[in-house]
Amino acid sequence: MYVGVLEVDVLLGDVHSLKQKRAVVRPVVAELRRRFEVAVSEAGNQDLYRRALIGIAVVSGDATHAREVLDACERLVAARPELELLSARQRMLGPED
């Protein structure tokens, strides 16, 4: 079994409150869940209204498949016009860990 984790740090566009931030982040989180069947959550920077840290996790029997899913998630986030992808970090845990 392999567990892949992706952390994406994003800068939000024209956002001036935490309420507006939720209105931008929630649809992205929902789309990631729906399209890729991954576990996803806003995992950091909750008190900053222009930044968000989104955590994504996938479990698979194949490390290659897990990486492909995480790469696709990263591409989706990067393609969103209301977000600027600042950084993305992937980690993989496998049977030897």
N, C-alpha and C positions, 0 to 999 in steps of 0.2 A: 504494500500500500504506500502511496506517495501523497504527501500533502504539500501543495504549492500555495505560497502566500505572496501577494502583491500589495505594496503600499504605494499609493499615488498621492503626491502633494500637489494641490491645484490652487491657482489664484483665480478668484471669481471676478467677473467683469464689473458691471455697473450695479454694485450691491452696497447698500448703506445701512443695513440693519440685519440682525440675526434672523428676523422673520423673512426678509428677502433672501437671505442665504439658504434657509430651509426650502424655499420655493425653487431654488436652483438645484440644490444637492439632491433632494428627494426624488425627482424624476430620473436623475442619472443612476442613483442607487436602484430604483425600481427596474429600470431598463437592463442594468447589468444582471440582476436576479432573473428577470424574465428570459432574456436572450441566452444566457450562458449557464443558468442553473447553478450559480455559485452563492456562497455565503458572502454578504457584503454589508458594510456599515461605515458610517462616518466615525472614524476611530480617534480623531485628534483635532486640535485647534477649534474645539467647539465654541470657545469664547471669542474667537476672532471672526469678524463678519466677512472678511475678504479672502480668507484662506480656509482650506478644508483638507484633511487627511482622510482618505478613503481606503479602508482595508478590504481586501478581497481574498477569499480562500477557496480552494478547490481540492477535492479528494479524488484520486484516480488509482487504478491498478497499474497505470503506465506513466512513467515520468514524462515522456514525450508529449502525451496527450495533455497532461496537466500544464506543461509549459505553453503549448499551443493555445489553450483556453486563456491563460493569463496574458499571453501576448495579444490575443484578440480583445480582451478587456482593456488593456492599455491603449490599443488603437482606438477603441470606441471613445474612451475618455479624451484622448488627444484630439479626436475629430470634432468634439463638441465646441461650437463657436463661443459659447458663453464661459468656457473654462480655458485657462492657460495651464498646461501641464508643466510644473516646475521640476519635478523629479519622480522617478519610478524605481522601486527596488523590489526585486524578486528574490524569494528564498524557497528552497525545496528541501523537504524532509523525507527521507526514505527509510527502508528497512534497516540500513546500516547505521542510522543515527540514533 
